[in-house]
């Protein structure tokens, strides 16, 4: 059959890929990785990245899901070249707006004898399934029994015409059981299936909407998609899709089915429940009260970097890449076949590296939702200095709130193990000396030199001196440099904390 339908005018060699989510809920990071791989492949090859919303199943459509998908892609800088908001020559980009296109292609298949009307009621089909179960066989509506049902193949043209006017119907693909279906997947290799293993799948539902499989093939062809990069859960549908391409006489795109993102323990697909159980996000943005990577304090470029490595390897030891580098080096030949374990600690490590590489001003301007808690009367210099002190300790930007407590809150209690260690080492005398510096308003940057001079005659272990001061300021032995802390909070607050621990020690 000659090529029919709307075909995009660009040359077929020009790479065109699509990300085609269903708006049935929030975008999972598995879907986000699929979008990322499509985007990187398009940019690496000078092609186009399309967003298509596959909303043929209106009953499962969730309010706000489409906006969520678009916002998540935008946050990760995966900007489509064509899509529902941008438009384009291959639109519309929502399947619910393409019903006329599908109807035209269904009519074409019926005229060519490649598809047929089926008028069987749900009750009749249910009865047939029960009969098959009773015989311990799997029910299939195919060449072996299609003439036993009520359809345009088992009825005359006049009967069919009458049924079309009075009876609800679906349209089914007429599968040749003798046909040997062969598809080459670039990641999985050659996939082969006999036509007898595939039943006459429904292409158009009774409500006039196409099934996912039919709409998917028609849209990919009419939008000029050259490469289909999607999750491996669609592998079982690949032979059916090839049959639909063959029915139209169309050349199928190149297929690549990506490995699953697995649970941290490696068994099974990563789910929302895994995140809830183990305390990590599985969505890029917040959804119905469930925090996403954004709200936990991931830089979007860090999440993109981590997801790129979740199923793909550049072939080197390097693990930190800018977005531009990923676009240059991404190679689908290096996508692995096996599933990739999700490792939240590794994801946080990648985020930590990006935080280290990002200057303070950028953090304050782009991620002010994590820095708002710093006092409004602090100067920009002081805010930046405080951030610089804790920067190397951050794995998530949400850690800023706990890390900044060292500047904002006096210790409520003191680490018992440290108090026990200092017992008998005369920490009171050390604290009194620091109190003297604070009362005299000596700048904190001079304290280290002065305390060393003071200690020349007393010969306290310097570690005991520093632990005494840190315990007074922080309540434990963690945190940034103690003299830097004193410098940030000022002598007045430092004095208050010193006097507080002195009372506790006495």
ChimeraX attribute file (.defattr): number of C-alpha atoms within 10 A of each C-alpha:
attribute: neighborCount
match mode: 1-to-1
recipient: residues
	/A:1	9
	/A:2	7
	/A:3	11
	/A:4	14
	/A:5	15
	/A:6	15
	/A:7	17
	/A:8	15
	/A:9	11
	/A:10	11
	/A:11	9
	/A:12	13
	/A:13	9
	/A:14	15
	/A:15	20
	/A:16	26
	/A:17	26
	/A:18	28
	/A:19	24
	/A:20	21
	/A:21	21
	/A:22	24
	/A:23	23
	/A:24	18
	/A:25	17
	/A:26	24
	/A:27	24
	/A:28	19
	/A:29	22
	/A:30	23
	/A:31	19
	/A:32	23
	/A:33	23
	/A:34	22
	/A:35	25
	/A:36	23
	/A:37	26
	/A:38	25
	/A:39	25
	/A:40	24
	/A:41	26
	/A:42	22
	/A:43	18
	/A:44	18
	/A:45	14
	/A:46	12
	/A:47	18
	/A:48	19
	/A:49	26
	/A:50	28
	/A:51	25
	/A:52	24
	/A:53	21
	/A:54	23
	/A:55	22
	/A:56	23
	/A:57	16
	/A:58	13
	/A:59	8
	/A:60	12
	/A:61	16
	/A:62	14
	/A:63	11
	/A:64	13
	/A:65	18
	/A:66	22
	/A:67	11
	/A:68	19
	/A:69	24
	/A:70	19
	/A:71	17
	/A:72	22
	/A:73	19
	/A:74	13
	/A:75	16
	/A:76	19
	/A:77	15
	/A:78	19
	/A:79	16
	/A:80	21
	/A:81	16
	/A:82	20
	/A:83	22
	/A:84	17
	/A:85	10
	/A:86	12
	/A:87	14
	/A:88	14
	/A:89	10
	/A:90	18
	/A:91	18
	/A:92	19
	/A:93	24
	/A:94	18
	/A:95	24
	/A:96	16
	/A:97	12
	/A:98	17
	/A:99	15
	/A:100	12
	/A:101	17
	/A:102	21
	/A:103	14
	/A:104	12
	/A:105	18
	/A:106	23
	/A:107	15
	/A:108	16
	/A:109	19
	/A:110	17
	/A:111	11
	/A:112	13
	/A:113	13
	/A:114	19
	/A:115	25
	/A:116	23
	/A:117	21
	/A:118	24
	/A:119	21
	/A:120	15
	/A:121	14
	/A:122	9
	/A:123	9
	/A:124	12
	/A:125	14
	/A:126	12
	/A:127	12
	/A:128	16
	/A:129	17
	/A:130	14
	/A:131	14
	/A:132	14
	/A:133	12
	/A:134	10
	/A:135	10
	/A:136	9
	/A:137	11
	/A:138	11
	/A:139	17
	/A:140	17
	/A:141	19
	/A:142	21
	/A:143	17
	/A:144	11
	/A:145	10
	/A:146	18
	/A:147	14
	/A:148	11
	/A:149	17
	/A:150	18
	/A:151	22
	/A:152	23
	/A:153	18
	/A:154	14
	/A:155	14
	/A:156	11
	/A:157	11
	/A:158	10
	/A:159	12
	/A:160	20
	/A:161	12
	/A:162	11
	/A:163	19
	/A:164	15
	/A:165	9
	/A:166	10
	/A:167	13
	/A:168	15
	/A:169	21
	/A:170	21
	/A:171	26
	/A:172	24
	/A:173	25
	/A:174	23
	/A:175	22
	/A:176	17
	/A:177	16
	/A:178	10
	/A:179	12
	/A:180	14
	/A:181	17
	/A:182	15
	/A:183	18
	/A:184	14
	/A:185	17
	/A:186	16
	/A:187	18
	/A:188	16
	/A:189	11
	/A:190	10
	/A:191	14
	/A:192	13
	/A:193	15
	/A:194	14
	/A:195	20
	/A:196	16
	/A:197	13
	/A:198	20
	/A:199	21
	/A:200	22
	/A:201	20
	/A:202	22
	/A:203	22
	/A:204	23
	/A:205	15
	/A:206	14
	/A:207	9
	/A:208	16
	/A:209	23
	/A:210	26
	/A:211	16
	/A:212	17
	/A:213	17
	/A:214	22
	/A:215	22
	/A:216	16
	/A:217	21
	/A:218	23
	/A:219	23
	/A:220	23
	/A:221	22
	/A:222	17
	/A:223	25
	/A:224	23
	/A:225	24
	/A:226	22
	/A:227	20
	/A:228	19
	/A:229	24
	/A:230	23
	/A:231	17
	/A:232	17
	/A:233	11
	/A:234	11
	/A:235	18
	/A:236	10
	/A:237	12
	/A:238	21
	/A:239	21
	/A:240	23
	/A:241	20
	/A:242	18
	/A:243	24
	/A:244	23
	/A:245	18
	/A:246	15
	/A:247	18
	/A:248	19
	/A:249	13
	/A:250	17
	/A:251	12
	/A:252	20
	/A:253	20
	/A:254	14
	/A:255	20
	/A:256	21
	/A:257	21
	/A:258	27
	/A:259	23
	/A:260	21
	/A:261	24
	/A:262	20
	/A:263	18
	/A:264	17
	/A:265	10
	/A:266	14
	/A:267	10
	/A:268	13
	/A:269	16
	/A:270	22
	/A:271	16
	/A:272	13
	/A:273	12
	/A:274	15
	/A:275	17
	/A:276	12
	/A:277	8
	/A:278	10
	/A:279	10
	/A:280	18
	/A:281	24
	/A:282	25
	/A:283	22
	/A:284	27
	/A:285	24
	/A:286	18
	/A:287	15
	/A:288	7
	/A:289	6
	/A:290	14
	/A:291	16
	/A:292	19
	/A:293	19
	/A:294	22
	/A:295	18
	/A:296	18
	/A:297	20
	/A:298	25
	/A:299	25
	/A:300	19
	/A:301	18
	/A:302	24
	/A:303	22
	/A:304	26
	/A:305	22
	/A:306	24
	/A:307	21
	/A:308	23
	/A:309	15
	/A:310	23
	/A:311	20
	/A:312	20
	/A:313	18
	/A:314	17
	/A:315	8
	/A:316	6
	/A:317	7
	/A:318	8
	/A:319	12
	/A:320	16
	/A:321	18
	/A:322	12
	/A:323	16
	/A:324	11
	/A:325	11
	/A:326	20
	/A:327	19
	/A:328	13
	/A:329	13
	/A:330	21
	/A:331	17
	/A:332	19
	/A:333	11
	/A:334	13
	/A:335	22
	/A:336	16
	/A:337	15
	/A:338	12
	/A:339	19
	/A:340	20
	/A:341	19
	/A:342	21
	/A:343	17
	/A:344	17
	/A:345	11
	/A:346	11
	/A:347	20
	/A:348	19
	/A:349	17
	/A:350	23
	/A:351	27
	/A:352	22
	/A:353	15
	/A:354	22
	/A:355	22
	/A:356	15
	/A:357	9
	/A:358	13
	/A:359	13
	/A:360	17
	/A:361	12
	/A:362	10
	/A:363	18
	/A:364	17
	/A:365	10
	/A:366	10
	/A:367	16
	/A:368	11
	/A:369	14
	/A:370	19
	/A:371	18
	/A:372	11
	/A:373	13
	/A:374	18
	/A:375	10
	/A:376	9
	/A:377	8
	/A:378	11
	/A:379	10
	/A:380	12
	/A:381	9
	/A:382	15
	/A:383	18
	/A:384	16
	/A:385	17
	/A:386	23
	/A:387	21
	/A:388	15
	/A:389	17
	/A:390	17
	/A:391	21
	/A:392	13
	/A:393	16
	/A:394	20
	/A:395	22
	/A:396	21
	/A:397	23
	/A:398	17
	/A:399	16
	/A:400	20
	/A:401	15
	/A:402	9
	/A:403	21
	/A:404	18
	/A:405	14
	/A:406	21
	/A:407	18
	/A:408	15
	/A:409	12
	/A:410	17
	/A:411	18
	/A:412	8
	/A:413	13
	/A:414	17
	/A:415	13
	/A:416	11
	/A:417	9
	/A:418	16
	/A:419	17
	/A:420	10
	/A:421	11
	/A:422	17
	/A:423	11
	/A:424	9
	/A:425	15
	/A:426	14
	/A:427	20
	/A:428	20
	/A:429	13
	/A:430	20
	/A:431	20
	/A:432	14
	/A:433	15
	/A:434	24
	/A:435	20
	/A:436	12
	/A:437	18
	/A:438	22
	/A:439	12
	/A:440	10
	/A:441	13
	/A:442	14
	/A:443	14
	/A:444	21
	/A:445	12
	/A:446	11
	/A:447	17
	/A:448	13
	/A:449	9
	/A:450	14
	/A:451	17
	/A:452	15
	/A:453	11
	/A:454	13
	/A:455	14
	/A:456	9
	/A:457	8
	/A:458	9
	/A:459	9
	/A:460	15
	/A:461	10
	/A:462	12
	/A:463	9
	/A:464	17
	/A:465	21
	/A:466	18
	/A:467	21
	/A:468	27
	/A:469	24
	/A:470	22
	/A:471	22
	/A:472	27
	/A:473	30
	/A:474	24
	/A:475	23
	/A:476	19
	/A:477	18
	/A:478	13
	/A:479	16
	/A:480	19
	/A:481	12
	/A:482	21
	/A:483	18
	/A:484	15
	/A:485	21
	/A:486	23
	/A:487	16
	/A:488	20
	/A:489	17
	/A:490	16
	/A:491	20
	/A:492	12
	/A:493	18
	/A:494	25
	/A:495	21
	/A:496	16
	/A:497	22
	/A:498	24
	/A:499	17
	/A:500	16
	/A:501	22
	/A:502	18
	/A:503	10
	/A:504	12
	/A:505	14
	/A:506	6
